Amino acid sequence: MNSQKKKAILKHFMLFCITLSVTFVVLEFVFRKYTQTKMIPYIEMRKYSEMLLQKAQNYSHEHIPNKKASLMGVEIATNNLGFRGKNFTLEKGIEKRVFLLGSSITMGWGVKNENTCASQLQNLLNKDKESYLVVNGGVANYNTVRESLFLKAKIKQIKPDIVVLHYFVNDAEKLKDTANSALSRNSYLFAYIAMRIEEALVFNKQKFKTLEDYYTSLYSDDSTGWKAAQQAIQQIKQTTDLNNAKLIVALQPDLRDLSLDNKKYLQKIISFLKKENIAFVNLFPAYHKNFSENAKSIWISKDDAHPNKEGHRVIAEELFSAIR
């Protein structure tokens, strides 16, 4: 191959790379403009992590205090201590404190602060002139392992009388910290495409036909995620016992499936809690009774199955009954 031919090949390759790069930049720009008018749950959650989260010393991440952002059409604002909700002091008065521990559902993704299960529960508890403070400890992209570390770091500050572990059925999943590639960190488009491909590969690889199949696999006896979740719940119980707080576990269903048929994984969770002598509230029956015929009516959007105001009402009412 002579030098002129080599130069021609190199020239065409460089031109191809430049064209590809420019095309990607244009597509990224168009995609970001599109996400400013169209709410895509994954991208909104990505914005949340960029605008409201910071790394934590002894666990993965936490909220930045006194920050706010408009996400999924509502304002999410953190208080002076980094929790969603109104400011409060660490010095405890006569009030009883309830600390809700959980992930994005607990935090109230997609609902106004006054409509979260924490706010609704506080209103219910205080309607008879009682004095309760309900602290919303929900942080998105947490599972039970992360929640156990978060509780250990915060419990002496909050001084709760009751800790509610809001256990979502996917909390036995093993979570990745963050995307490592520079492209994933800096490109919404690439990260979104990579997420959709990964989702498809997981279901195709494991040959899951239904959501039920997925959760059954997640709670299999050899599941490392379920084993880690059980250990984390035991650690949460130890932490609450050491700090004279009562522990209640609230079992949150996936709102994409509100049937009560063949929920072997749910029975496995309940059996474990009974064995450990841990009080729990099973939210499945209440959701099934009220919304099994139209589950999407309590989604925050047609593409996002996080509970809306009415979905949070179920959580608050069931916890109110358990606490009072």
C-alpha positions as CSV (number, residue, x, y, z in Angstrom):
1,M,0.0,0.0,0.0
2,N,1.6,3.3,-1.1
3,S,1.8,6.4,1.0
4,Q,-0.9,8.3,-0.9
5,K,-3.4,5.4,-0.4
6,K,-2.6,5.4,3.3
7,K,-3.2,9.1,3.5
8,A,-6.5,8.8,1.8
9,I,-7.7,6.1,4.2
10,L,-6.5,8.1,7.2
11,K,-8.3,11.2,5.8
12,H,-11.6,9.3,5.3
13,F,-11.3,7.8,8.8
14,M,-10.7,11.2,10.4
15,L,-13.6,12.6,8.4
16,F,-15.8,9.7,9.6
17,C,-14.8,10.3,13.3
18,I,-15.5,14.1,13.0
19,T,-18.9,13.5,11.4
20,L,-19.8,10.9,14.1
21,S,-18.7,13.3,16.9
22,V,-20.6,16.2,15.5
23,T,-23.7,14.1,14.9
24,F,-23.5,12.8,18.5
25,V,-23.1,16.3,19.9
26,V,-26.1,17.5,17.9
27,L,-28.2,14.5,19.0
28,E,-27.2,15.2,22.6
29,F,-28.2,18.8,22.3
30,V,-31.6,17.8,20.8
31,F,-32.2,15.2,23.4
32,R,-31.5,17.6,26.3
33,K,-33.8,20.2,24.8
34,Y,-36.4,17.5,24.5
35,T,-36.1,16.5,28.1
36,Q,-36.7,20.1,29.1
37,T,-40.3,19.8,27.9
38,K,-40.9,16.0,28.1
39,M,-40.4,14.3,31.5
40,I,-38.4,11.1,31.1
41,P,-38.3,9.4,34.6
42,Y,-34.7,8.1,34.2
43,I,-33.4,11.5,33.1
44,E,-35.3,13.3,35.8
45,M,-33.7,10.9,38.3
46,R,-30.3,11.7,36.7
47,K,-31.0,15.4,37.3
48,Y,-31.9,14.7,40.9
49,S,-28.6,13.0,41.5
50,E,-26.7,15.9,40.0
51,M,-28.6,18.7,41.7
52,L,-29.5,17.3,45.1
53,L,-27.1,14.5,46.1
54,Q,-23.6,14.5,47.5
55,K,-21.2,11.7,48.5
56,A,-21.3,10.5,52.1
57,Q,-18.4,9.5,54.2
58,N,-19.6,6.1,55.5
59,Y,-22.3,5.3,52.9
60,S,-22.9,5.9,49.3
61,H,-24.7,9.3,49.1
62,E,-27.1,11.7,50.9
63,H,-29.1,14.8,50.2
64,I,-27.4,18.2,50.2
65,P,-29.0,20.4,52.9
66,N,-31.0,23.5,51.8
67,K,-31.3,22.6,48.1
68,K,-34.2,22.4,45.8
69,A,-35.0,21.4,42.3
70,S,-38.0,21.0,40.0
71,L,-38.2,17.3,39.1
72,M,-41.1,15.3,37.6
73,G,-43.2,18.5,37.7
74,V,-42.9,19.1,41.4
75,E,-40.4,20.9,43.7
76,I,-38.2,18.7,45.8
77,A,-36.6,20.7,48.6
78,T,-34.3,19.6,51.4
79,N,-34.3,21.2,54.8
80,N,-31.4,22.4,57.1
81,L,-30.5,18.7,57.9
82,G,-30.8,17.3,54.3
83,F,-34.2,15.7,54.7
84,R,-37.2,16.4,52.6
85,G,-39.6,18.5,54.6
86,K,-39.6,21.5,56.9
87,N,-36.7,22.6,59.0
88,F,-36.4,21.2,62.5
89,T,-33.9,21.2,65.3
90,L,-31.9,18.2,66.6
91,E,-32.8,19.1,70.1
92,K,-35.7,17.0,71.0
93,G,-38.7,18.4,73.0
94,I,-41.8,16.6,74.1
95,E,-42.7,15.4,70.7
96,K,-42.5,11.7,69.6
97,R,-40.3,11.2,66.6
98,V,-40.9,8.8,63.7
99,F,-38.1,8.3,61.3
100,L,-39.1,7.0,57.9
101,L,-36.3,5.1,56.3
102,G,-36.5,4.3,52.6
103,S,-35.7,5.2,49.0
104,S,-37.4,7.3,46.3
105,I,-41.0,6.2,47.2
106,T,-40.5,7.2,50.8
107,M,-38.9,10.5,49.7
108,G,-42.0,11.2,47.6
109,W,-40.7,11.1,44.0
110,G,-43.1,12.9,41.8
111,V,-45.4,14.3,44.6
112,K,-45.6,17.5,46.5
113,N,-44.1,17.6,50.0
114,E,-47.5,17.9,51.6
115,N,-48.7,14.8,49.8
116,T,-45.8,12.5,50.8
117,C,-46.5,9.6,53.2
118,A,-44.4,11.3,55.8
119,S,-46.4,14.6,55.7
120,Q,-49.8,12.7,55.6
121,L,-48.7,10.5,58.4
122,Q,-47.7,13.4,60.6
123,N,-51.1,15.1,59.9
124,L,-52.9,11.9,61.0
125,L,-50.8,11.5,64.1
126,N,-51.3,15.1,65.2
127,K,-55.1,15.4,64.5
128,D,-56.0,14.7,68.1
129,K,-53.7,17.3,69.5
130,E,-50.8,14.8,69.8
131,S,-47.2,15.9,69.2
132,Y,-45.4,13.9,66.6
133,L,-42.6,14.8,64.2
134,V,-42.3,12.5,61.2
135,V,-38.8,12.8,59.6
136,N,-38.7,11.8,55.9
137,G,-35.4,9.9,55.6
138,G,-36.1,8.7,52.1
139,V,-33.2,9.0,49.6
140,A,-33.5,7.8,46.0
141,N,-31.3,4.9,44.9
142,Y,-31.1,3.4,48.3
143,N,-31.7,-0.3,49.1
144,T,-31.8,-1.9,52.5
145,V,-28.0,-2.2,52.8
146,R,-27.6,1.5,52.2
147,E,-30.5,2.3,54.5
148,S,-28.9,0.3,57.4
149,L,-25.7,2.4,57.1
150,F,-27.7,5.7,56.8
151,L,-29.7,4.8,59.9
152,K,-26.5,4.0,61.9
153,A,-25.1,7.4,60.9
154,K,-28.2,9.4,61.7
155,I,-30.1,7.8,64.6
156,K,-28.3,9.5,67.4
157,Q,-29.0,12.9,65.8
158,I,-32.7,12.2,65.1
159,K,-33.4,10.4,68.4
160,P,-36.5,8.6,67.0
161,D,-39.0,6.8,69.1
162,I,-40.1,4.8,66.1
163,V,-38.2,3.8,63.0
164,V,-40.2,2.7,60.0
165,L,-38.2,0.7,57.4
166,H,-40.2,1.3,54.2
167,Y,-39.2,-1.9,52.4
168,F,-39.9,-1.9,48.7
169,V,-39.9,-5.3,47.1
170,N,-36.9,-4.5,44.9
171,D,-34.8,-3.6,47.9
172,A,-33.0,-6.9,47.6
173,E,-31.4,-5.8,44.4
174,K,-27.7,-5.1,44.4
175,L,-27.0,-1.6,43.4
176,K,-24.2,-0.1,41.5
177,D,-22.6,3.1,42.9
178,T,-22.4,5.2,39.8
179,A,-21.6,5.0,36.1
180,N,-17.8,5.0,35.7
181,S,-17.4,6.0,32.1
182,A,-16.9,9.6,31.2
183,L,-19.5,9.3,28.4
184,S,-22.1,8.0,30.8
185,R,-21.4,10.8,33.3
186,N,-21.6,13.6,30.7
187,S,-24.1,12.4,28.2
188,Y,-27.8,12.0,29.0
189,L,-28.4,10.4,25.6
190,F,-25.7,7.7,26.0
191,A,-26.7,7.0,29.6
192,Y,-30.3,6.6,28.6
193,I,-29.6,4.3,25.7
194,A,-27.2,2.2,27.9
195,M,-29.9,2.0,30.6
196,R,-32.5,0.7,28.2
197,I,-30.1,-1.8,26.7
198,E,-29.1,-3.1,30.2
199,E,-32.7,-3.5,31.2
200,A,-33.5,-5.5,28.1
201,L,-30.4,-7.7,28.5
202,V,-31.3,-8.5,32.2
203,F,-34.7,-9.7,31.3
204,N,-33.6,-11.5,28.2
205,K,-30.7,-13.2,29.9
206,Q,-32.7,-14.5,32.7
207,K,-35.7,-15.2,30.5
208,F,-38.2,-13.4,32.8
209,K,-41.6,-13.5,31.3
210,T,-43.3,-11.5,34.0
211,L,-42.5,-9.2,36.9
212,E,-43.5,-12.0,39.2
213,D,-40.8,-14.2,37.6
214,Y,-38.2,-11.5,38.3
215,Y,-39.1,-11.0,41.9
216,T,-39.3,-14.8,42.5
217,S,-35.7,-15.0,41.2
218,L,-34.6,-12.0,43.3
219,Y,-35.8,-13.8,46.4
220,S,-34.5,-17.2,45.6
221,D,-32.6,-19.0,48.4
222,D,-29.2,-18.5,46.7
223,S,-29.8,-14.8,45.9
224,T,-26.9,-12.7,47.2
225,G,-29.0,-9.6,47.2
226,W,-31.7,-11.2,49.4
227,K,-29.1,-12.5,51.8
228,A,-27.6,-9.0,52.0
229,A,-31.0,-7.5,52.6
230,Q,-31.7,-9.9,55.4
231,Q,-28.4,-9.0,57.1
232,A,-29.2,-5.3,56.7
233,I,-32.6,-5.7,58.3
234,Q,-31.0,-7.5,61.2
235,Q,-28.5,-4.6,61.5
236,I,-31.3,-2.1,61.5
237,K,-33.0,-4.0,64.3
238,Q,-29.8,-4.0,66.3
239,T,-29.4,-0.3,65.8
240,T,-33.0,0.5,66.8
241,D,-32.7,-1.8,69.9
242,L,-29.5,-0.1,71.0
243,N,-31.1,3.3,70.7
244,N,-34.4,2.3,72.4
245,A,-36.5,2.8,69.2
246,K,-39.3,0.6,68.0
247,L,-38.8,-0.8,64.5
248,I,-41.7,-1.3,62.1
249,V,-41.2,-2.6,58.6
250,A,-43.7,-1.5,55.9
251,L,-43.9,-3.8,52.9
252,Q,-44.3,-1.8,49.8
253,P,-45.5,-3.6,46.6
254,D,-44.5,-2.8,43.1
255,L,-47.5,-0.8,41.7
256,R,-47.1,-2.5,38.4
257,D,-48.5,-5.7,39.9
258,L,-51.1,-5.5,42.7
259,S,-52.4,-9.0,42.5
260,L,-52.2,-11.2,45.5
261,D,-51.7,-14.4,43.6
262,N,-48.6,-16.5,43.9
263,K,-46.6,-14.0,45.9
264,K,-44.2,-16.5,47.2
265,Y,-41.5,-13.9,47.5
266,L,-43.8,-11.8,49.8
267,Q,-44.4,-14.8,52.1
268,K,-40.6,-15.3,52.2
269,I,-40.1,-11.7,53.4
270,I,-42.9,-12.1,56.0
271,S,-41.6,-15.4,57.3
272,F,-38.2,-13.8,57.8
273,L,-39.6,-10.8,59.7
274,K,-41.7,-13.2,61.9
275,K,-38.6,-15.3,62.6
276,E,-36.7,-12.2,63.7
277,N,-39.6,-11.0,65.8
278,I,-39.9,-7.7,63.8
279,A,-43.2,-5.9,63.6
280,F,-44.4,-5.2,60.1
281,V,-47.2,-3.7,58.1
282,N,-48.2,-5.5,54.9
283,L,-49.3,-2.8,52.4
284,F,-50.2,-5.3,49.7
285,P,-53.8,-6.0,50.8
286,A,-54.7,-2.3,51.1
287,Y,-53.4,-1.5,47.6
288,H,-55.0,-4.6,46.2
289,K,-58.4,-3.8,47.7
290,N,-58.5,-0.2,46.5
291,F,-56.6,-0.2,43.3
292,S,-56.1,-3.7,41.8
293,E,-58.6,-2.9,38.9
294,N,-56.8,0.4,38.0
295,A,-53.3,0.4,39.4
296,K,-52.2,3.1,37.0
297,S,-54.5,5.6,38.7
298,I,-52.0,5.8,41.5
299,W,-48.9,6.2,39.4
300,I,-47.3,9.6,39.2
301,S,-47.3,9.3,35.4
302,K,-48.1,6.7,32.7
303,D,-44.3,5.9,32.5
304,D,-43.5,5.9,36.2
305,A,-45.1,3.6,38.8
306,H,-44.0,5.6,41.8
307,P,-47.2,6.2,43.9
308,N,-49.0,9.6,43.6
309,K,-50.8,11.4,46.4
310,E,-53.4,8.6,46.7
311,G,-50.8,5.9,46.7
312,H,-49.0,7.8,49.6
313,R,-52.3,8.0,51.4
314,V,-52.5,4.2,51.6
315,I,-49.0,4.1,53.2
316,A,-49.8,6.9,55.7
317,E,-53.1,5.4,56.8
318,E,-51.7,1.9,57.3
319,L,-48.8,3.2,59.3
320,F,-51.1,5.4,61.4
321,S,-53.1,2.3,62.3
322,A,-49.9,0.4,63.3
323,I,-48.5,3.3,65.3
324,R,-51.6,4.3,67.2
